[in-house]
């Protein structure tokens, strides 16, 4: 599977994701597209069949086509808080189940905001 880390998401998640299975992880920062608007970023992810991982809650209300979006809502914004939350998420949710969904991941809770496969 392919993932894209938003500019607000720590690069350490690449290692966390790749430790579980063989996945491809890119980032907005490493592709030099920081500052891109949400709609354009979503379109890029959709065209590339990439699941977007972000801390930006604005993606919860996206009305365009999307491939899959994981919105992380940790208690703190530090990279360790984000990493810990993402690891907890991966232990309880299979990454291949994210396709076609917008997930809001909080401590001890995963909410499915949108599921285009079951609408």
N, CA and C atoms as a LAMMPS dump frame, in Angstrom:
ITEM: TIMESTEP
0
ITEM: NUMBER OF ATOMS
357
ITEM: BOX BOUNDS ff ff ff
-5.0000000000000000e+02 5.0000000000000000e+02
-5.0000000000000000e+02 5.0000000000000000e+02
-5.0000000000000000e+02 5.0000000000000000e+02
ITEM: ATOMS id mol type element x y z
1 1 1 N 0.83 -1.165 0
2 1 2 C 0 0 0
3 1 3 C 0.886 1.243 0
4 2 1 N 0.28 2.347 -0.41
5 2 2 C 1.021 3.596 -0.497
6 2 3 C 0.382 4.647 0.414
7 3 1 N 1.25 5.418 1.066
8 3 2 C 0.826 6.442 2.012
9 3 3 C 1.527 7.748 1.7
10 4 1 N 0.889 8.846 2.095
11 4 2 C 1.52 10.157 2.019
12 4 3 C 1.331 10.838 3.361
13 5 1 N 2.431 11.312 3.928
14 5 2 C 2.394 12.04 5.189
15 5 3 C 2.222 13.526 4.897
16 6 1 N 1.233 14.134 5.515
17 6 2 C 1.02 15.567 5.385
18 6 3 C 2.175 16.297 6.068
19 7 1 N 2.309 17.585 5.781
20 7 2 C 3.436 18.352 6.314
21 7 3 C 3.419 18.478 7.826
22 8 1 N 2.28 18.264 8.444
23 8 2 C 2.184 18.373 9.9
24 8 3 C 2.403 17.029 10.604
25 9 1 N 2.697 16.011 9.848
26 9 2 C 2.838 14.655 10.382
27 9 3 C 4.313 14.275 10.451
28 10 1 N 4.794 13.795 11.596
29 10 2 C 6.225 13.506 11.726
30 10 3 C 6.699 12.366 10.819
31 11 1 N 7.886 12.567 10.275
32 11 2 C 8.505 11.604 9.347
33 11 3 C 8.747 10.255 10.022
34 12 1 N 8.801 10.22 11.329
35 12 2 C 9.042 8.973 12.062
36 12 3 C 7.951 7.933 11.763
37 13 1 N 6.772 8.38 11.33
38 13 2 C 5.701 7.424 11.004
39 13 3 C 6.068 6.541 9.821
40 14 1 N 6.948 7.022 8.948
41 14 2 C 7.407 6.202 7.82
42 14 3 C 7.999 4.895 8.341
43 15 1 N 8.881 5.005 9.312
44 15 2 C 9.522 3.814 9.886
45 15 3 C 8.494 2.915 10.568
46 16 1 N 7.559 3.503 11.291
47 16 2 C 6.52 2.741 11.984
48 16 3 C 5.694 1.939 10.982
49 17 1 N 5.298 2.577 9.894
50 17 2 C 4.488 1.909 8.867
51 17 3 C 5.277 0.812 8.172
52 18 1 N 6.502 1.111 7.811
53 18 2 C 7.316 0.149 7.06
54 18 3 C 7.787 -1.021 7.917
55 19 1 N 7.767 -0.891 9.235
56 19 2 C 8.134 -2.01 10.103
57 19 3 C 7.067 -3.099 10.09
58 20 1 N 5.828 -2.723 9.877
59 20 2 C 4.72 -3.682 9.912
60 20 3 C 4.675 -4.525 8.645
61 21 1 N 4.662 -3.869 7.51
62 21 2 C 4.601 -4.552 6.224
63 21 3 C 5.38 -3.733 5.217
64 22 1 N 5.48 -4.276 4.024
65 22 2 C 6.173 -3.547 2.974
66 22 3 C 5.205 -2.545 2.354
67 23 1 N 5.339 -1.308 2.734
68 23 2 C 4.51 -0.223 2.225
69 23 3 C 5.422 0.862 1.675
70 24 1 N 4.861 1.701 0.835
71 24 2 C 5.596 2.841 0.302
72 24 3 C 5.071 4.104 0.967
73 25 1 N 5.96 4.881 1.562
74 25 2 C 5.568 6.087 2.286
75 25 3 C 6.339 7.282 1.72
76 26 1 N 5.592 8.287 1.268
77 26 2 C 6.163 9.556 0.821
78 26 3 C 5.645 10.644 1.746
79 27 1 N 6.192 11.836 1.598
80 27 2 C 5.689 12.948 2.409
81 27 3 C 5.619 14.21 1.568
82 28 1 N 4.709 15.071 1.953
83 28 2 C 4.551 16.372 1.309
84 28 3 C 5.874 17.137 1.388
85 29 1 N 6.511 17.05 2.527
86 29 2 C 7.772 17.761 2.732
87 29 3 C 8.858 17.271 1.766
88 30 1 N 9.032 15.97 1.655
89 30 2 C 10.089 15.423 0.805
90 30 3 C 9.784 15.554 -0.683
91 31 1 N 8.519 15.794 -1.021
92 31 2 C 8.148 16.015 -2.426
93 31 3 C 8.116 17.503 -2.776
94 32 1 N 8.496 18.351 -1.82
95 32 2 C 8.521 19.803 -2.021
96 32 3 C 7.167 20.378 -2.424
97 33 1 N 6.109 19.877 -1.79
98 33 2 C 4.78 20.433 -2.056
99 33 3 C 4.137 20.926 -0.752
100 34 1 N 4.961 21.376 0.176
101 34 2 C 4.426 21.942 1.413
102 34 3 C 3.662 23.215 1.078
103 35 1 N 2.65 23.505 1.853
104 35 2 C 1.848 24.693 1.623
105 35 3 C 0.745 24.498 0.598
106 36 1 N 0.675 23.329 0.015
107 36 2 C -0.37 23.034 -0.965
108 36 3 C -1.727 23.039 -0.26
109 37 1 N -2.761 23.473 -0.954
110 37 2 C -4.078 23.5 -0.324
111 37 3 C -4.625 22.081 -0.181
112 38 1 N -5.553 21.913 0.746
113 38 2 C -6.089 20.586 1.079
114 38 3 C -6.708 19.89 -0.13
115 39 1 N -7.464 20.612 -0.919
116 39 2 C -8.128 20.017 -2.084
117 39 3 C -7.102 19.466 -3.077
118 40 1 N -6.054 20.237 -3.352
119 40 2 C -5.014 19.788 -4.285
120 40 3 C -4.258 18.582 -3.734
121 41 1 N -3.955 18.61 -2.436
122 41 2 C -3.27 17.471 -1.823
123 41 3 C -4.14 16.223 -1.901
124 42 1 N -5.408 16.363 -1.608
125 42 2 C -6.309 15.226 -1.702
126 42 3 C -6.36 14.676 -3.127
127 43 1 N -6.399 15.546 -4.124
128 43 2 C -6.438 15.105 -5.519
129 43 3 C -5.174 14.333 -5.893
130 44 1 N -4.023 14.814 -5.419
131 44 2 C -2.764 14.109 -5.68
132 44 3 C -2.81 12.714 -5.067
133 45 1 N -3.241 12.625 -3.814
134 45 2 C -3.323 11.322 -3.142
135 45 3 C -4.285 10.392 -3.866
136 46 1 N -5.407 10.927 -4.312
137 46 2 C -6.403 10.122 -5.023
138 46 3 C -5.817 9.578 -6.326
139 47 1 N -5.143 10.426 -7.092
140 47 2 C -4.542 10 -8.369
141 47 3 C -3.443 8.966 -8.151
142 48 1 N -2.705 9.094 -7.049
143 48 2 C -1.595 8.178 -6.762
144 48 3 C -2.026 6.95 -5.968
145 49 1 N -3.319 6.843 -5.646
146 49 2 C -3.826 5.753 -4.793
147 49 3 C -3.049 5.682 -3.484
148 50 1 N -2.945 6.836 -2.83
149 50 2 C -2.235 6.932 -1.554
150 50 3 C -3.206 7.304 -0.441
151 51 1 N -3.006 6.684 0.69
152 51 2 C -3.746 7.039 1.891
153 51 3 C -3.019 8.211 2.539
154 52 1 N -3.744 9.27 2.794
155 52 2 C -3.173 10.458 3.428
156 52 3 C -3.223 10.302 4.938
157 53 1 N -2.116 10.602 5.592
158 53 2 C -2.054 10.627 7.055
159 53 3 C -1.785 12.064 7.458
160 54 1 N -2.671 12.615 8.294
161 54 2 C -2.598 14.029 8.628
162 54 3 C -3.061 14.299 10.053
163 55 1 N -2.731 15.478 10.534
164 55 2 C -3.257 15.973 11.807
165 55 3 C -4.319 17.046 11.545
166 56 1 N -4.559 17.352 10.292
167 56 2 C -5.449 18.431 9.87
168 56 3 C -6.905 17.958 9.834
169 57 1 N -7.693 18.425 10.788
170 57 2 C -9.094 17.998 10.903
171 57 3 C -9.956 18.479 9.738
172 58 1 N -9.49 19.453 8.968
173 58 2 C -10.254 19.932 7.815
174 58 3 C -10.526 18.822 6.807
175 59 1 N -9.682 17.816 6.762
176 59 2 C -9.884 16.709 5.821
177 59 3 C -11.099 15.854 6.183
178 60 1 N -11.626 16.004 7.368
179 60 2 C -12.808 15.231 7.78
180 60 3 C -14.039 15.614 6.97
181 61 1 N -14.037 16.804 6.412
182 61 2 C -15.204 17.303 5.695
183 61 3 C -14.984 17.424 4.192
184 62 1 N -14.04 16.7 3.66
185 62 2 C -13.734 16.791 2.239
186 62 3 C -14.899 16.231 1.425
187 63 1 N -15.256 16.914 0.353
188 63 2 C -16.395 16.489 -0.46
189 63 3 C -15.977 15.883 -1.793
190 64 1 N -14.696 15.897 -2.114
191 64 2 C -14.208 15.32 -3.357
192 64 3 C -13.961 13.83 -3.191
193 65 1 N -13.631 13.17 -4.304
194 65 2 C -13.186 11.785 -4.233
195 65 3 C -11.907 11.729 -3.406
196 66 1 N -11.735 10.65 -2.688
197 66 2 C -10.512 10.461 -1.904
198 66 3 C -10.195 8.973 -1.908
199 67 1 N -8.937 8.645 -1.677
200 67 2 C -8.528 7.246 -1.649
201 67 3 C -8.649 6.675 -0.246
202 68 1 N -8.255 7.445 0.725
203 68 2 C -8.316 7.067 2.128
204 68 3 C -7.604 8.129 2.933
205 69 1 N -8.162 8.47 4.082
206 69 2 C -7.574 9.529 4.898
207 69 3 C -7.595 9.088 6.365
208 70 1 N -6.449 9.223 7.019
209 70 2 C -6.335 8.972 8.452
210 70 3 C -6.025 10.307 9.116
211 71 1 N -6.932 10.751 9.971
212 71 2 C -6.734 11.999 10.701
213 71 3 C -6.39 11.634 12.147
214 72 1 N -5.187 11.971 12.554
215 72 2 C -4.726 11.653 13.901
216 72 3 C -5.033 12.807 14.841
217 73 1 N -5.593 12.485 16.002
218 73 2 C -5.946 13.478 17.014
219 73 3 C -5.298 13.104 18.35
220 74 1 N -3.967 13.218 18.445
221 74 2 C -3.296 12.87 19.707
222 74 3 C -3.56 13.922 20.778
223 75 1 N -3.282 13.562 22.018
224 75 2 C -3.443 14.527 23.121
225 75 3 C -2.449 15.675 22.988
226 76 1 N -1.248 15.379 22.518
227 76 2 C -0.224 16.4 22.311
228 76 3 C 0.211 16.404 20.863
229 77 1 N 0.934 17.435 20.435
230 77 2 C 1.368 17.55 19.045
231 77 3 C 2.803 17.076 18.824
232 78 1 N 3.479 16.655 19.876
233 78 2 C 4.849 16.181 19.726
234 78 3 C 4.91 14.886 18.933
235 79 1 N 6.079 14.638 18.343
236 79 2 C 6.199 13.454 17.488
237 79 3 C 5.995 12.151 18.267
238 80 1 N 6.361 12.106 19.534
239 80 2 C 6.161 10.884 20.313
240 80 3 C 4.686 10.618 20.578
241 81 1 N 3.904 11.67 20.798
242 81 2 C 2.462 11.511 20.997
243 81 3 C 1.804 11.006 19.72
244 82 1 N 2.223 11.548 18.581
245 82 2 C 1.669 11.126 17.294
246 82 3 C 2.075 9.685 17.002
247 83 1 N 3.337 9.372 17.223
248 83 2 C 3.839 8.012 16.983
249 83 3 C 3.102 6.996 17.85
250 84 1 N 2.943 7.307 19.114
251 84 2 C 2.256 6.409 20.038
252 84 3 C 0.809 6.169 19.611
253 85 1 N 0.113 7.229 19.25
254 85 2 C -1.273 7.098 18.803
255 85 3 C -1.352 6.259 17.532
256 86 1 N -0.446 6.499 16.601
257 86 2 C -0.48 5.75 15.342
258 86 3 C -0.178 4.27 15.572
259 87 1 N 0.761 3.967 16.444
260 87 2 C 1.06 2.56 16.758
261 87 3 C -0.16 1.874 17.381
262 88 1 N -0.83 2.567 18.293
263 88 2 C -2.039 2.021 18.911
264 88 3 C -3.112 1.765 17.846
265 89 1 N -3.245 2.698 16.91
266 89 2 C -4.198 2.553 15.812
267 89 3 C -3.871 1.316 14.976
268 90 1 N -2.606 1.138 14.625
269 90 2 C -2.209 0.019 13.77
270 90 3 C -2.431 -1.331 14.449
271 91 1 N -2.398 -1.358 15.768
272 91 2 C -2.64 -2.606 16.49
273 91 3 C -4.11 -3.012 16.462
274 92 1 N -4.993 -2.056 16.234
275 92 2 C -6.421 -2.355 16.295
276 92 3 C -7.144 -2.222 14.962
277 93 1 N -6.459 -1.763 13.914
278 93 2 C -7.123 -1.522 12.632
279 93 3 C -6.167 -1.898 11.511
280 94 1 N -6.614 -2.723 10.594
281 94 2 C -5.761 -3.121 9.464
282 94 3 C -5.685 -1.98 8.454
283 95 1 N -4.476 -1.653 8.035
284 95 2 C -4.271 -0.523 7.143
285 95 3 C -5.023 -0.673 5.819
286 96 1 N -5.177 -1.907 5.324
287 96 2 C -5.882 -2.087 4.051
288 96 3 C -7.376 -1.791 4.172
289 97 1 N -7.888 -1.67 5.382
290 97 2 C -9.304 -1.346 5.607
291 97 3 C -9.554 0.166 5.555
292 98 1 N -8.495 0.956 5.384
293 98 2 C -8.639 2.411 5.345
294 98 3 C -9.12 2.888 3.964
295 99 1 N -8.883 2.098 2.932
296 99 2 C -9.25 2.498 1.574
297 99 3 C -10.75 2.816 1.516
298 100 1 N -11.058 3.998 0.981
299 100 2 C -12.445 4.427 0.854
300 100 3 C -13.046 5.015 2.111
301 101 1 N -12.208 5.24 3.123
302 101 2 C -12.715 5.754 4.398
303 101 3 C -11.955 6.998 4.839
304 102 1 N -12.631 7.814 5.605
305 102 2 C -11.982 8.884 6.358
306 102 3 C -12.105 8.485 7.822
307 103 1 N -10.96 8.262 8.456
308 103 2 C -10.931 7.841 9.849
309 103 3 C -10.405 8.969 10.729
310 104 1 N -11.033 9.125 11.863
311 104 2 C -10.538 10.049 12.879
312 104 3 C -10.055 9.181 14.028
313 105 1 N -8.75 9.222 14.26
314 105 2 C -8.116 8.346 15.242
315 105 3 C -7.77 9.168 16.479
316 106 1 N -8.408 8.8 17.584
317 106 2 C -8.154 9.43 18.869
318 106 3 C -7.685 8.349 19.835
319 107 1 N -7.245 8.753 21
320 107 2 C -6.824 7.774 21.994
321 107 3 C -8.03 6.919 22.367
322 108 1 N -7.884 5.612 22.233
323 108 2 C -8.918 4.622 22.561
324 108 3 C -10.185 4.725 21.723
325 109 1 N -10.122 5.399 20.577
326 109 2 C -11.31 5.52 19.746
327 109 3 C -10.943 5.758 18.284
328 110 1 N -11.619 5.033 17.386
329 110 2 C -11.487 5.249 15.95
330 110 3 C -12.887 5.5 15.416
331 111 1 N -13.081 6.681 14.839
332 111 2 C -14.378 7.007 14.264
333 111 3 C -14.273 6.992 12.741
334 112 1 N -15.235 6.374 12.098
335 112 2 C -15.292 6.398 10.645
336 112 3 C -16.176 7.575 10.265
337 113 1 N -15.568 8.6 9.725
338 113 2 C -16.277 9.827 9.362
339 113 3 C -17.028 9.648 8.053
340 114 1 N -16.388 8.928 7.12
341 114 2 C -17.008 8.693 5.824
342 114 3 C -16.522 7.35 5.308
343 115 1 N -17.424 6.609 4.696
344 115 2 C -17.079 5.296 4.118
345 115 3 C -17.78 5.197 2.774
346 116 1 N -17.054 5.497 1.692
347 116 2 C -17.68 5.515 0.371
348 116 3 C -18.038 4.121 -0.128
349 117 1 N -17.448 3.105 0.463
350 117 2 C -17.756 1.742 0.039
351 117 3 C -19.069 1.247 0.62
352 118 1 N -19.543 1.884 1.678
353 118 2 C -20.788 1.45 2.326
354 118 3 C -21.873 2.54 2.341
355 119 1 N -21.751 3.517 1.444
356 119 2 C -22.783 4.562 1.405
357 119 3 C -23.928 4.163 0.498
